[in-house]
């Protein structure tokens, strides 16, 4: 073979080697760059995961607080219902007691000869006891100053 062919062959082989080395270096740089970008993405994803976990924890805490407040509200509503029922029972007892007391006053008025019914009173009554004047109890023997025949329920 001729020297110029050998020189050209050497140049082609060296160029091929240089081209292969350059290609390998470029590939390594590309791989390193992609690896670096992947690490940056993973770091961001890790930070976002921490934030998401914190948000989940806050949401769970808010839900637990809401359940606790709901339970308290239901307990207070049950207490209020019991108190309301007790108040209604007491109101019924008070109305019944008031009716009994009024009945007793009416009974006392019927059997008391000093008390005249509102229909049979004459406007010129002179009996101070019957009119309530001079009676130490004001109102025909009643300490609460009720007038005869007029009961307040």
C-alpha positions as CSV (number, residue, x, y, z in Angstrom):
1,X,0.0,0.0,0.0
2,X,1.0,3.4,-0.7
3,X,2.0,5.9,2.0
4,X,-0.7,8.4,1.0
5,X,-3.3,5.7,1.4
6,X,-1.9,4.8,4.8
7,X,-1.9,8.4,5.8
8,X,-5.5,8.7,4.7
9,X,-6.4,5.5,6.4
10,X,-4.8,6.8,9.6
11,X,-6.6,10.1,9.3
12,X,-9.9,8.3,8.8
13,X,-9.2,6.0,11.8
14,X,-8.2,8.9,14.0
15,X,-11.2,10.9,12.9
16,X,-13.5,8.0,13.7
17,X,-11.9,7.6,17.1
18,X,-12.2,11.3,17.8
19,X,-15.8,11.2,16.6
20,X,-16.6,8.3,18.8
21,X,-14.9,9.9,21.8
22,X,-16.8,13.2,21.2
23,X,-20.0,11.3,20.8
24,X,-19.4,9.4,24.1
25,X,-18.6,12.7,25.9
26,X,-21.7,14.3,24.5
27,X,-23.8,11.3,25.6
28,X,-22.3,11.4,29.1
29,X,-23.0,15.1,29.3
30,X,-26.6,14.6,28.2
31,X,-27.0,11.7,30.7
32,X,-25.5,13.9,33.5
33,X,-27.7,16.8,32.5
34,X,-30.8,14.6,32.5
35,X,-29.8,13.0,35.8
36,X,-29.4,16.5,37.3
37,X,-32.8,17.6,36.0
38,X,-34.3,14.4,37.4
39,X,-32.8,15.2,40.8
40,X,-34.2,18.7,40.7
41,X,-37.6,17.3,39.9
42,X,-37.4,14.8,42.7
43,X,-36.4,17.5,45.2
44,X,-39.4,19.6,44.1
45,X,-41.7,16.6,44.3
46,X,-40.3,15.8,47.8
47,X,-41.1,19.4,48.9
48,X,-44.6,19.2,47.4
49,X,-45.1,15.8,49.1
50,X,-44.3,17.4,52.5
51,X,-46.7,20.3,51.8
52,X,-49.4,17.8,50.7
53,X,-48.9,15.8,53.9
54,X,-49.1,18.9,56.0
55,X,-52.3,19.9,54.2
56,X,-53.7,16.5,54.7
57,X,-52.9,16.7,58.4
58,X,-54.5,20.1,58.7
59,X,-57.6,18.8,56.9
60,X,-57.8,15.8,59.2
61,X,-57.5,18.0,62.2
62,X,-60.2,20.3,60.9
63,X,-62.5,17.3,60.3
64,X,-61.8,16.0,63.8
65,X,-62.6,19.5,65.3
66,X,-65.8,19.6,63.2
67,X,-66.8,16.2,64.5
68,X,-66.1,17.2,68.1
69,X,-68.1,20.4,67.7
70,X,-71.0,18.5,66.1
71,X,-70.9,16.0,69.0
72,X,-71.0,18.9,71.5
73,X,-73.8,20.6,69.6
74,X,-75.8,17.3,69.6
75,X,-75.1,16.9,73.4
76,X,-76.3,20.4,74.1
77,X,-79.3,19.9,71.9
78,X,-80.2,16.8,74.0
79,X,-79.7,18.8,77.2
80,X,-81.9,21.6,75.8
81,X,-84.6,19.1,74.9
82,X,-84.5,17.6,78.4
83,X,-84.7,21.1,80.0
84,X,-87.5,22.1,77.7
85,X,-89.4,18.9,78.6
86,X,-88.8,19.6,82.3
87,X,-90.0,23.2,81.9
88,X,-93.2,22.0,80.2
89,X,-93.8,19.5,83.0
90,X,-93.3,22.2,85.6
91,X,-95.6,24.6,83.6
92,X,-98.3,21.9,83.6
93,X,-97.8,21.4,87.4
94,X,-97.9,25.2,88.0
95,X,-101.1,25.5,85.9
96,X,-102.7,22.7,87.8
97,X,-101.6,24.1,91.2
98,X,-102.9,27.6,90.1
99,X,-106.3,26.0,89.2
100,X,-106.4,24.2,92.6
101,X,-105.6,27.5,94.4
102,X,-108.2,29.4,92.5
103,X,-110.7,26.7,93.2
104,X,-109.9,27.0,96.9
105,X,-110.4,30.7,96.8
106,X,-113.7,30.3,95.1
107,X,-114.7,27.7,97.6
108,X,-113.7,30.0,100.5
109,X,-115.6,32.9,98.9
110,X,-118.7,30.7,98.6
111,X,-118.7,29.7,102.3
112,X,-117.6,33.0,103.7
113,X,-120.7,35.0,104.8
114,X,-118.8,38.3,104.7
115,X,-118.0,37.9,101.0
116,X,-120.8,38.8,98.6
117,X,-120.7,37.7,95.0
118,X,-120.1,40.4,92.4
119,X,-123.7,40.0,91.2
120,X,-125.4,40.4,94.6
121,X,-123.3,43.4,95.9
122,X,-125.1,46.7,96.4
123,X,-123.2,49.9,95.5
124,X,-123.9,51.5,98.9
125,X,-122.3,48.8,101.0
126,X,-121.5,50.1,104.5
127,X,-119.9,47.0,105.9
128,X,-116.2,47.9,106.1
129,X,-115.2,44.2,106.4
130,X,-117.2,43.2,103.4
131,X,-115.8,45.9,101.2
132,X,-112.2,45.3,102.3
133,X,-111.9,48.6,104.1
134,X,-110.6,48.2,107.7
135,X,-109.6,44.6,107.0
136,X,-106.0,43.9,108.1
137,X,-105.7,41.7,105.0
138,X,-106.7,44.0,102.2
139,X,-109.3,42.4,100.0
140,X,-111.8,40.5,102.0
141,X,-109.6,38.3,104.1
142,X,-107.1,37.6,101.3
143,X,-103.4,38.4,101.9
144,X,-102.7,39.0,98.2
145,X,-105.2,41.8,97.9
146,X,-107.5,40.0,95.4
147,X,-111.0,41.3,95.3
148,X,-113.9,38.9,95.9
149,X,-115.0,37.0,92.8
150,X,-112.0,38.2,90.7
151,X,-109.3,35.6,90.4
152,X,-106.3,36.0,88.2
153,X,-105.2,32.6,86.7
